[in-house]
Amino acid sequence: MIETNYNPDVLTCLANLSNDEVFTPPSLANQMLDSLPQELFSNSKTTFLDPVSKSGVFLREIAKRLMIGLETEIPNQQERLNHIFSKQLFGIAITELTSLLSRRSVYCSKIANGKYSICETFKNEQGNIIFDKTNHSWLNGKCTFCNASQEVYEREDALETYAYQFIHTNYPEKIFKNMKFDVIIGNPPYQLSDGGNGKSAKPIYHKFIQQAKKLNPRFLSMIIPARWYAGGKGLDDFREEMLTDNRIRKIVDFENSNEVFPGVDVAGGICYFLWEKDNQGLCEVINYSGGSEVNSERALNEFPILIRQSQAIPIIRKILVNNKQALNVRVSSRKPFGLPTNYAPKKKGIPCWFTQKIGKQFANPEDVSDPFKILDKWKFLVPPAPIAGQTDFSKPVGFYYEGNTLIAKPGECCTESFIVLGAFKTEKEVLAYKSYIFTKTVRFLLLQTVVSQHVTKGNFQFIPDLIKYEGIYTDEMLRKKWDINEEEWQYIDSKIKATELMGNRKNEDNE
């Protein structure tokens, strides 16, 4: 018999733990299930698949709904249980441990055909929650399916490989013998180490979505990081796929991941979506930020990226309408002078700005490149990760201020510790440009493209390039120029931290 009242709920407790694999709280699972047509749970032929089962929470909560919805059709409780678990619910565990956990929470027994299992019809220990240890397919040090690093993930047999079965095959339909699923739902793993420096990792959650679509379900719903909104690091193609897919019926966006995963920080927030195969049109976007909820219905592909905050869209529209050139044309790429972050200072040569701790030292002229022809100009230097440490975008964001920016004179270069936000012939121009960047309005436009701690030239696509920079720019000036009303300004003001320009003085040389 399935209990309908769990107090306390062990899966809620589990979801509160911080772990590399983020477990789904029952409350969030049910919120996602509420988005589905509820008649699915009154149909004895509806089939459900969780291809990334961890705790079994989705299958458990679906079972509870089916037990109620099928009561009239299958009055006998045990017959109803047997039918639901053997004919309607299917899962693929991500590890051997989570397979046991999932069966325990769904079947009440880690052994599907054991004496404590509430389903009487299984002939094997796994039931319909399977786990088959899978190996990576290595080619040139990377897995051909998930791009995992061979150096990191080629392990002895006793250890988990993290080669997830669902995405390590070209034929996912064969996992359950060509079964058709009405609903695919889950919370996939988010990333795997790619063998780069430090904690470098590449996202993999999009691969589960792409694989699920191959099975042609009626409905698809998954929890994923919101970083895909702006693309980057292997997500550009996926972002375009999502924005142009008008079968996405709903996106529920949480700017602070702690709102749904207590104790777990996912930089840029978290979201879940509902995709419906036979229903095309506008998408309902629900944004949760700082305890408030904002709903809108819109086409996802209006802009090259997904704007998470609906209130920002009319502001962006009116600013862009008469401004054809964006600021990203002025912004350098990473390593503007070809010098990596770990470049060692030299005793003499070209004056060079290193990390804030090292300050201005020298670089070997032979090591310095100048592809953008800016070495002999006044340059406004900013860090590539100006909001390092902030993962909650529901709180006001700063980006740039006196303490993390500087002005480099003609003849000075920098390492990868900075990007060049703009380069000009005169000091007056660069100081004017700096005042423009420091306005809340400009930084608000930057915020709309940022879903991680890093900022690249592509993030400046909504900021107009004024072409000519002179004087000191203020928000009052820009409000008049772009016709920003009081309500819009109040919203801008609430999202961006104040920054003092310090009399618009240039950076000291540390000499």
NUKOLRO-606389 format. One record per residue (C-alpha): residue number from 1; x, y, z. Coordinates in pm, whole numbers, plus 50000, padded with zeros to 5 digits. Example, Ala and Ser with C-alpha at 12.3 -4.5 7.8 and 13.67 -1.06 7.14 Angstrom:
2
1,51230,49550,50780;
2,51367,49894,50714;
This chain:
511
1,50000,50000,50000;
2,50129,50347,49912;
3,50111,50603,50189;
4,49998,50946,50083;
5,50129,51126,50389;
6,50509,51118,50442;
7,50622,51287,50762;
8,50910,51332,50760;
9,50986,51269,50394;
10,51331,51115,50355;
11,51352,51248,49998;
12,51295,51601,50120;
13,51578,51550,50367;
14,51799,51410,50090;
15,51726,51705,49865;
16,51857,51937,50134;
17,52203,51783,50114;
18,52470,51953,49905;
19,52610,51703,49656;
20,52760,51685,49310;
21,52438,51521,49198;
22,52152,51755,49286;
23,51855,51560,49423;
24,51506,51686,49349;
25,51279,51786,49639;
26,50930,51627,49624;
27,50774,51975,49621;
28,50955,52065,49298;
29,50877,51729,49140;
30,50508,51784,49211;
31,50522,52137,49076;
32,50648,51993,48748;
33,50385,51719,48749;
34,50116,51983,48804;
35,50218,52136,48470;
36,50119,51820,48283;
37,49758,51751,48173;
38,49613,51581,48478;
39,49411,51335,48271;
40,49741,51154,48209;
41,49717,51021,48562;
42,49372,50871,48501;
43,49478,50670,48198;
44,49606,50317,48255;
45,49797,50327,47926;
46,50004,50640,47998;
47,50375,50557,48026;
48,50636,50759,48216;
49,51017,50752,48200;
50,51272,50910,48430;
51,51597,50856,48235;
52,51815,50997,48515;
53,51667,50850,48830;
54,51850,50945,49151;
55,51612,50923,49446;
56,51313,50796,49250;
57,51111,51100,49356;
58,50946,51156,49015;
59,50835,50795,48981;
60,50714,50785,49339;
61,50504,51098,49304;
62,50364,50981,48970;
63,50269,50649,49133;
64,50078,50830,49405;
65,49879,51021,49143;
66,49809,50710,48937;
67,49689,50523,49246;
68,49418,50785,49285;
69,49346,50838,48917;
70,49304,50469,48832;
71,49097,50373,49134;
72,48774,50353,48933;
73,48928,50164,48641;
74,49123,49920,48860;
75,48940,49901,49197;
76,49159,49631,49350;
77,49449,49803,49519;
78,49710,49529,49464;
79,49612,49486,49101;
80,49641,49861,49059;
81,49986,49864,49218;
82,50103,49577,48999;
83,49976,49744,48685;
84,50127,50086,48761;
85,50473,49959,48849;
86,50502,49695,48579;
87,50325,49870,48288;
88,50349,50249,48340;
89,50658,50356,48536;
90,51015,50321,48407;
91,51346,50461,48523;
92,51715,50454,48432;
93,51935,50512,48735;
94,52251,50721,48699;
95,52459,50507,48938;
96,52428,50171,49107;
97,52369,50346,49440;
98,52087,50560,49304;
99,51927,50253,49146;
100,51897,50098,49492;
101,51772,50424,49638;
102,51517,50469,49361;
103,51378,50116,49397;
104,51360,50157,49772;
105,51158,50478,49744;
106,50933,50351,49462;
107,50891,49977,49531;
108,50963,50001,49906;
109,51241,49751,49844;
110,51581,49781,49679;
111,51508,49440,49525;
112,51212,49473,49290;
113,51103,49110,49327;
114,51195,49080,49695;
115,50952,48990,49970;
116,50917,49353,50080;
117,50836,49488,49733;
118,50484,49622,49698;
119,50475,49501,49337;
120,50413,49127,49300;
121,50473,49081,48928;
122,50844,49152,48874;
123,51057,48857,48768;
124,51395,49020,48829;
125,51571,49229,49094;
126,51578,49555,48896;
127,51213,49571,48796;
128,51157,49870,48571;
129,51424,50084,48738;
130,51736,49964,48567;
131,52105,50026,48595;
132,52361,49882,48356;
133,52717,49995,48413;
134,52830,50174,48100;
135,53179,50271,47987;
136,53293,50583,47809;
137,53401,50562,47445;
138,53743,50725,47442;
139,53884,50905,47141;
140,54182,51140,47172;
141,54136,51162,47548;
142,53766,51252,47539;
143,53444,51052,47545;
144,53269,51066,47208;
145,52928,51074,47377;
146,52968,51312,47672;
147,53314,51472,47621;
148,53434,51356,47963;
149,53808,51360,48023;
150,53973,51019,47994;
151,54235,51131,48246;
152,53964,51203,48504;
153,53705,50932,48439;
154,53895,50623,48324;
155,53869,50436,48653;
156,53904,50094,48804;
157,53600,49869,48788;
158,53505,49924,49152;
159,53445,50298,49097;
160,53159,50476,48922;
161,53241,50575,48567;
162,52971,50844,48539;
163,52910,50719,48188;
164,52535,50770,48201;
165,52354,50496,48013;
166,52087,50716,47857;
167,52332,50934,47664;
168,52601,50675,47594;
169,52418,50514,47308;
170,52306,50607,46959;
171,51989,50404,47007;
172,51812,50510,47328;
173,51492,50347,47205;
174,51652,50004,47253;
175,51704,50046,47627;
176,51343,49946,47696;
177,51289,49739,47379;
178,51138,50008,47159;
179,50884,50121,47416;
180,50698,50445,47353;
181,50674,50695,47640;
182,50408,50957,47682;
183,50606,51154,47942;
184,50980,51185,47997;
185,51069,51376,48311;
186,51377,51416,48528;
187,51667,51615,48669;
188,51981,51523,48471;
189,52343,51559,48586;
190,52463,51907,48499;
191,52831,51879,48410;
192,53144,51666,48395;
193,53507,51763,48428;
194,53669,51822,48091;
195,54024,51787,48220;
196,54095,52161,48201;
197,54263,52379,48457;
198,54118,52399,48805;
199,53754,52299,48821;
200,53691,52330,48448;
201,53385,52136,48344;
202,53155,52113,48046;
203,52777,52095,48064;
204,52609,51767,47974;
205,52246,51828,48072;
206,52155,51935,47719;
207,52259,51593,47590;
208,51984,51428,47798;
209,51725,51661,47647;
210,51841,51598,47293;
211,51842,51224,47358;
212,51494,51233,47511;
213,51354,51405,47202;
214,51475,51110,46993;
215,51220,50896,47178;
216,50942,51123,47050;
217,50743,51156,47375;
218,50421,51354,47401;
219,50564,51557,47689;
220,50917,51631,47807;
221,51005,51816,48126;
222,51349,51855,48287;
223,51524,52063,48549;
224,51840,52226,48417;
225,52074,52517,48498;
226,51965,52848,48349;
227,52307,52911,48197;
228,52180,52791,47860;
229,51987,53119,47823;
230,52302,53292,47702;
231,52482,52990,47557;
232,52858,52964,47584;
233,53085,52666,47658;
234,52923,52411,47430;
235,52571,52548,47468;
236,52536,52787,47173;
237,52376,52531,46941;
238,52154,52402,47222;
239,52041,52757,47305;
240,51939,52811,46943;
241,51755,52477,46942;
242,51559,52576,47250;
243,51479,52931,47141;
244,51351,52820,46801;
245,51149,52525,46932;
246,50794,52658,46967;
247,50683,52331,47128;
248,50824,52459,47458;
249,50505,52553,47637;
250,50643,52671,47971;
251,50970,52779,48133;
252,50979,52829,48509;
253,51288,53025,48607;
254,51446,53059,48953;
255,51722,53321,48969;
256,51832,53184,49306;
257,51884,52806,49299;
258,51844,52791,49677;
259,51472,52854,49628;
260,51437,52501,49492;
261,51759,52328,49602;
262,51828,52437,49961;
263,52199,52455,50030;
264,52299,52413,49665;
265,52439,52709,49468;
266,52398,52679,49093;
267,52552,52992,48942;
268,52298,53178,48731;
269,51999,52998,48878;
270,51790,52702,48775;
271,51486,52637,48558;
272,51255,52367,48437;
273,51061,52353,48112;
274,50763,52173,47964;
275,50785,52062,47600;
276,50474,51933,47423;
277,50511,51754,47092;
278,50172,51840,46939;
279,50124,52193,47069;
280,50306,52490,46917;
281,50284,52858,46998;
282,50399,53116,47249;
283,50574,53011,47567;
284,50462,53093,47919;
285,50764,53225,48110;
286,50743,53241,48489;
287,51029,53415,48670;
288,51084,53385,49045;
289,51316,53645,49192;
290,51352,53771,49546;
291,51018,53629,49655;
292,50822,53779,49364;
293,50667,53604,49064;
294,50633,53753,48716;
295,50441,53578,48437;
296,50453,53653,48067;
297,50369,53485,47738;
298,50614,53542,47456;
299,50812,53404,47167;
300,51146,53278,47287;
301,51337,53372,46974;
302,51277,53749,46975;
303,51639,53799,47080;
304,51953,53590,47022;
305,51945,53491,47390;
306,51663,53426,47636;
307,51577,53729,47844;
308,51476,53584,48181;
309,51317,53900,48319;
310,51001,53992,48131;
311,51009,54347,48271;
312,51337,54404,48088;
313,51202,54325,47742;
314,51019,54655,47669;
315,51325,54845,47797;
316,51556,54656,47562;
317,51317,54704,47272;
318,51299,55083,47302;
319,51677,55116,47350;
320,51764,54900,47051;
321,51513,55047,46808;
322,51728,55353,46722;
323,52071,55209,46802;
324,52210,54985,46532;
325,52564,54924,46660;
326,52623,54738,46986;
327,52914,54784,47223;
328,53045,54432,47169;
329,53231,54554,46860;
330,53465,54749,47093;
331,53524,54469,47342;
332,53827,54246,47305;
333,53823,53870,47328;
334,54009,53685,47607;
335,54389,53730,47605;
336,54374,54067,47423;
337,54754,54075,47397;
338,54814,53700,47378;
339,54935,53671,47740;
340,54776,53403,47962;
341,54684,53463,48325;
342,54983,53263,48449;
343,55232,53463,48241;
344,55541,53539,48453;
345,55640,53907,48490;
346,55970,54013,48335;
347,56230,54257,48468;
348,56196,54487,48169;
349,56000,54527,47848;
350,55646,54646,47776;
351,55455,54773,48085;
352,55192,54512,48156;
353,54901,54482,48398;
354,54883,54147,48572;
355,54644,54033,48844;
356,54537,54290,49099;
357,54779,54135,49349;
358,55081,54170,49116;
359,54984,54503,48961;
360,55187,54658,48680;
361,55510,54482,48581;
362,55667,54408,48242;
363,55618,54166,47952;
364,55869,54053,47692;
365,55796,54246,47368;
366,55835,53920,47173;
367,55550,53767,47376;
368,55306,54053,47321;
369,55071,54049,47023;
370,54845,54334,46920;
371,54577,54190,46688;
372,54329,54469,46770;
373,54584,54752,46717;
374,54514,54900,47059;
375,54853,54888,47231;
376,54917,55257,47160;
377,54572,55368,47278;
378,54413,55453,47613;
379,54244,55134,47730;
380,53968,55063,47981;
381,54051,54729,48145;
382,53796,54516,48332;
383,53809,54165,48483;
384,53654,53877,48287;
385,53475,53758,48603;
386,53357,54084,48764;
387,53096,53918,48988;
388,53299,53622,49107;
389,53137,53477,49415;
390,52782,53592,49335;
391,52554,53312,49224;
392,52221,53462,49325;
393,52107,53696,49047;
394,51791,53787,49231;
395,52006,54024,49438;
396,52145,54351,49294;
397,52454,54301,49078;
398,52750,54538,49054;
399,52982,54427,48773;
400,53225,54720,48751;
401,53352,54970,49007;
402,53671,55160,49084;
403,53828,54869,49270;
404,53818,54614,48986;
405,53876,54833,48678;
406,54168,55044,48560;
407,54284,55262,48274;
408,54596,55154,48087;
409,54802,55421,47914;
410,54928,55404,47555;
411,55208,55151,47537;
412,55072,54939,47824;
413,54927,54591,47780;
414,54766,54331,48008;
415,54742,53957,48065;
416,54429,53743,48041;
417,54340,53876,48387;
418,54164,54158,48201;
419,53968,54220,47887;
420,53982,54551,47706;
421,53636,54701,47722;
422,53728,54990,47496;
423,54032,55165,47348;
424,54057,55533,47250;
425,54303,55788,47117;
426,54268,56029,47410;
427,54242,56012,47787;
428,53927,56225,47780;
429,53750,55970,47561;
430,53838,55673,47780;
431,53726,55860,48092;
432,53396,55947,47926;
433,53355,55586,47817;
434,53422,55468,48171;
435,53146,55693,48305;
436,52909,55542,48047;
437,52993,55188,48159;
438,52948,55282,48525;
439,52588,55396,48478;
440,52322,55165,48618;
441,52138,55167,48286;
442,52434,55025,48093;
443,52511,54766,48358;
444,52144,54667,48361;
445,52162,54597,47986;
446,52472,54387,48054;
447,52289,54193,48326;
448,52027,54071,48079;
449,52288,53860,47902;
450,52475,53728,48205;
451,52392,53394,48368;
452,52733,53311,48514;
453,53022,53486,48682;
454,53205,53539,48352;
455,53152,53823,48105;
456,53271,53811,47744;
457,53231,54042,47445;
458,52905,53872,47348;
459,52745,53992,47672;
460,52753,54353,47547;
461,52513,54293,47259;
462,52227,54501,47406;
463,52440,54804,47500;
464,52440,55076,47230;
465,52774,55203,47107;
466,52750,55582,47122;
467,53040,55601,46872;
468,53159,55935,47015;
469,53229,55965,47388;
470,53272,56299,47563;
471,53196,56445,47903;
472,53051,56249,48192;
473,52750,56022,48139;
474,52478,55983,48399;
475,52164,55775,48427;
476,51957,56090,48405;
477,52109,56161,48063;
478,52048,55809,47939;
479,51693,55802,48070;
480,51611,56106,47858;
481,51804,55978,47558;
482,51628,55639,47559;
483,51289,55751,47694;
484,51302,55534,48007;
485,50999,55610,48223;
486,50987,55617,48602;
487,50850,55266,48643;
488,51119,55124,48415;
489,51386,55321,48599;
490,51270,55190,48936;
491,51307,54838,48803;
492,51657,54911,48666;
493,51758,55072,48992;
494,51645,54769,49194;
495,51862,54525,48994;
496,52198,54708,48994;
497,52429,54808,49279;
498,52529,55172,49303;
499,52884,55257,49192;
500,53072,55575,49276;
501,53279,55715,48992;
502,53537,55876,49226;
503,53542,56203,49039;
504,53616,56016,48719;
505,53988,56004,48802;
506,54218,55764,48621;
507,54381,55467,48788;
508,54706,55525,48973;
509,55014,55364,48821;
510,55128,55182,49138;
511,55475,55322,49079;
